[in-house]
Amino acid sequence: MIVDQIMKKEVITLSPSDTLAKAMEVMKERRIRHIPIISGDGILTGIVSDRDIKEASPSVFQITEKMDELEQPLSQIMKTDVITGHPLDFVEEISSIFYERRIGCMPIVKAGKLAGIITESDLLHTFVQLTGANQPGSQIEVKVPNKAGMLAEVSGVFQKRSINIASVLVYPDRDDQFKILVFRVQTMNPTGIISDLEAAGYQVLWPNMPGIFL
């Protein structure tokens, strides 16, 4: 999946000359935490977050004495070393950058101009959709040897029962000679398929509690 498929393309932006007070108002009204700052020709010049706003704003006890601070331009507080992405970047790679750099959003730039934005909420929503966790069904974890063809073999067991697989994830096992296949399947009672998997010689890690579906 590429970034263009999940990014927000209608982005709320401000200019470097807009004030701190303006940014506070926009964040409150639109319920957002980040605002890209662009120049008149659409070029990304910086970004401000709710944290930047809080750090630059006077405290509630000083608001009347320091009202002039709310009129300072965003150019004075915005971050200019912005980490950006491209619409054709892979979502998996972008997620890794979010994790490694501990960022909450990423402006997406194309031909030098702002094309969209991705937030950590967008990535989390995408992960939920990819795993099928938002759909009714069951999760089955199977431990298999770490060799080619195992996914096709195990999937064949599901096919024989005509059970639709909503998603598949592959995790490494503590032992490098094995891996764990995590299936999200569209059935609420997986007892039959679990029996088939075990009869075929596969180790079912989850569900593995006797009587859990009784």
PLY file of the C-alpha trace (Angstrom):
ply
format ascii 1.0
element vertex 214
property float x
property float y
property float z
element edge 213
property int vertex1
property int vertex2
end_header
0.00 0.00 0.00
1.28 3.46 -0.87
0.90 6.72 1.03
-1.36 8.28 -1.62
-4.06 5.76 -0.72
-4.37 6.79 2.93
-3.14 10.40 3.21
-5.49 13.31 3.83
-5.43 15.49 0.72
-7.47 18.38 2.08
-4.91 19.83 4.47
-5.50 22.74 6.82
-2.52 25.08 6.48
-1.33 28.50 7.62
1.36 30.89 6.41
4.54 31.96 8.23
3.03 35.41 8.83
-0.08 34.05 10.58
-0.08 34.54 14.33
0.16 32.21 17.27
-3.38 33.21 18.22
-4.60 32.19 14.76
-2.98 28.78 15.07
-4.55 28.25 18.50
-7.97 29.13 17.10
-7.62 26.80 14.11
-6.42 23.87 16.19
-9.32 24.26 18.60
-12.00 24.66 15.91
-10.73 21.87 13.64
-9.58 19.56 16.45
-6.14 18.99 14.98
-2.69 18.78 16.54
-0.45 19.76 13.62
-0.57 22.54 11.03
1.78 22.63 8.02
3.07 26.10 7.22
3.27 26.93 3.53
4.36 29.90 1.46
2.12 31.66 -1.00
3.11 29.32 -3.83
2.29 26.16 -1.83
5.86 25.31 -0.81
6.17 23.69 2.62
8.27 25.91 4.87
7.61 24.47 8.31
5.14 22.89 10.71
3.70 23.71 14.12
2.30 21.26 16.64
0.10 21.69 19.68
3.25 21.27 21.76
4.92 24.18 19.95
1.84 26.30 20.61
1.78 25.46 24.32
5.49 26.18 24.75
5.21 29.56 22.99
1.97 30.67 24.67
1.89 32.64 27.92
0.47 30.84 30.95
-3.13 31.44 31.98
-1.80 33.54 34.88
0.11 35.86 32.53
-2.31 36.03 29.61
-3.36 39.64 30.24
0.18 40.91 30.69
1.61 39.07 27.69
-1.13 39.34 25.07
1.49 40.56 22.59
3.06 37.09 22.60
-0.08 35.72 20.96
0.54 38.05 18.02
3.99 36.70 17.21
4.21 35.18 13.71
4.42 31.42 13.31
7.73 31.87 11.52
9.26 32.42 14.97
8.08 29.14 16.49
7.59 26.71 13.59
9.87 23.74 13.05
11.71 24.06 9.73
13.56 20.73 9.73
10.42 18.87 8.67
10.48 15.14 7.95
8.42 14.64 4.79
7.23 11.79 2.60
6.14 11.28 -1.01
2.75 10.01 -2.24
4.45 6.94 -3.74
6.25 5.93 -0.54
5.15 2.64 0.99
3.04 2.92 4.14
5.19 0.27 5.87
8.33 2.40 5.35
6.57 5.55 6.57
5.39 3.68 9.69
8.99 2.76 10.45
10.01 6.42 10.24
7.19 7.40 12.61
8.43 4.84 15.11
12.15 5.61 14.80
11.84 9.40 14.78
8.95 9.53 17.29
6.86 11.92 15.20
3.10 12.42 15.25
2.55 13.48 11.66
4.27 13.71 8.30
3.54 16.22 5.52
3.52 14.59 2.09
5.27 16.59 -0.62
5.15 16.22 -4.39
7.20 18.38 -6.76
8.15 20.56 -3.81
4.57 21.39 -2.86
2.38 20.08 -0.07
0.17 17.26 -1.40
-1.24 15.78 1.79
-0.56 14.77 5.37
-0.43 11.54 7.39
-0.86 11.28 11.15
-0.22 8.44 13.57
-4.01 7.99 13.78
-4.13 7.40 10.02
-1.47 4.70 10.32
-3.26 3.03 13.22
-6.54 3.04 11.30
-4.79 1.51 8.28
-3.24 -1.21 10.46
-6.65 -2.10 11.87
-8.05 -2.39 8.34
-5.12 -4.47 7.09
-5.41 -6.95 9.96
-9.20 -7.17 9.65
-9.54 -6.51 13.40
-12.54 -4.25 12.71
-14.47 -7.12 11.11
-16.22 -10.01 12.91
-14.16 -13.19 12.85
-11.54 -15.24 14.66
-7.78 -15.13 14.99
-5.71 -18.29 14.63
-1.95 -18.48 15.22
-0.02 -21.39 13.74
3.65 -22.21 14.33
5.34 -23.65 11.24
8.88 -24.41 10.05
10.66 -21.38 8.62
10.83 -22.56 5.04
9.31 -21.67 1.69
5.80 -22.80 0.86
4.42 -23.06 4.39
1.89 -20.27 3.94
0.42 -21.96 0.87
0.26 -25.32 2.66
-1.54 -23.98 5.73
-3.87 -21.85 3.60
-4.88 -25.03 1.80
-6.36 -26.37 5.04
-8.63 -23.32 5.26
-9.59 -23.72 1.61
-10.81 -27.26 2.15
-13.32 -25.94 4.69
-14.22 -22.98 2.44
-13.20 -20.52 5.16
-12.36 -17.05 3.89
-9.07 -15.58 5.12
-9.41 -11.85 5.83
-5.71 -11.22 6.52
-2.41 -12.96 7.17
0.56 -11.71 9.20
3.92 -13.46 9.54
5.91 -13.08 12.77
9.37 -14.43 13.61
9.54 -17.06 16.34
12.12 -17.05 19.12
13.63 -20.02 17.33
14.88 -18.96 13.88
13.90 -22.37 12.51
10.21 -21.50 12.92
7.82 -18.68 12.16
4.28 -17.84 13.26
1.42 -17.37 10.82
-1.44 -15.27 12.18
-4.71 -15.71 10.28
-7.79 -13.55 10.64
-10.65 -15.69 9.31
-14.31 -14.97 8.73
-15.82 -17.50 11.09
-16.95 -17.08 14.68
-16.41 -20.74 15.62
-12.97 -21.95 14.51
-13.05 -25.29 16.36
-13.39 -27.30 13.14
-10.50 -25.63 11.33
-8.33 -25.90 14.44
-8.95 -29.64 14.52
-8.05 -29.86 10.83
-4.83 -27.92 11.35
-3.76 -30.12 14.25
-4.68 -33.26 12.32
-2.43 -32.03 9.50
0.45 -31.82 11.98
0.52 -28.06 12.59
0.96 -26.54 16.05
-1.89 -24.13 16.84
-0.67 -21.54 19.35
-3.97 -19.67 19.60
-6.66 -20.59 20.51
-5.10 -23.37 22.55
-7.25 -23.44 25.70
-9.29 -26.63 26.09
-13.00 -25.97 26.23
-12.71 -22.29 25.31
-15.46 -22.61 22.69
-17.66 -25.03 24.60
0 1
1 2
2 3
3 4
4 5
5 6
6 7
7 8
8 9
9 10
10 11
11 12
12 13
13 14
14 15
15 16
16 17
17 18
18 19
19 20
20 21
21 22
22 23
23 24
24 25
25 26
26 27
27 28
28 29
29 30
30 31
31 32
32 33
33 34
34 35
35 36
36 37
37 38
38 39
39 40
40 41
41 42
42 43
43 44
44 45
45 46
46 47
47 48
48 49
49 50
50 51
51 52
52 53
53 54
54 55
55 56
56 57
57 58
58 59
59 60
60 61
61 62
62 63
63 64
64 65
65 66
66 67
67 68
68 69
69 70
70 71
71 72
72 73
73 74
74 75
75 76
76 77
77 78
78 79
79 80
80 81
81 82
82 83
83 84
84 85
85 86
86 87
87 88
88 89
89 90
90 91
91 92
92 93
93 94
94 95
95 96
96 97
97 98
98 99
99 100
100 101
101 102
102 103
103 104
104 105
105 106
106 107
107 108
108 109
109 110
110 111
111 112
112 113
113 114
114 115
115 116
116 117
117 118
118 119
119 120
120 121
121 122
122 123
123 124
124 125
125 126
126 127
127 128
128 129
129 130
130 131
131 132
132 133
133 134
134 135
135 136
136 137
137 138
138 139
139 140
140 141
141 142
142 143
143 144
144 145
145 146
146 147
147 148
148 149
149 150
150 151
151 152
152 153
153 154
154 155
155 156
156 157
157 158
158 159
159 160
160 161
161 162
162 163
163 164
164 165
165 166
166 167
167 168
168 169
169 170
170 171
171 172
172 173
173 174
174 175
175 176
176 177
177 178
178 179
179 180
180 181
181 182
182 183
183 184
184 185
185 186
186 187
187 188
188 189
189 190
190 191
191 192
192 193
193 194
194 195
195 196
196 197
197 198
198 199
199 200
200 201
201 202
202 203
203 204
204 205
205 206
206 207
207 208
208 209
209 210
210 211
211 212
212 213
